[in-house]
Amino acid sequence: GSLANLRWALAVDPANRSLQQWHQQAQQLRAEGLPTLPSTIGQERAANPFLRTQEVEVVRAAERRAGHSHATPVEVFASLREWKNDFK
């Protein structure tokens, strides 16, 4: 669900303030029994690692996870996809 997605995104980009706020908001909505979706395009652009493959923090996290450098955003995206598939 969306909370699991946000937990994964925080593992990738823990210092992202927009992401922290979104996660907190989603937890509050869930606690109140309200839906956490839909998100806005603005939220996604600010917080979704898959849309931030050129941001230094996201690139570094993907490279640390993969154990090697990435030359292109496509390589970053592929590492993120693999990380998300394995994320528990």
Buried (B, 14 or more C-beta within 10 A) or exposed (E): EBEEBBBBBBBBBEEBEBBBEBBEEBEEBBEEEEEBEEBEEEBBEBBBBBBBBEBEBBBBBBBEBBEEEBEEBEBBBBBBEEBBEEEE
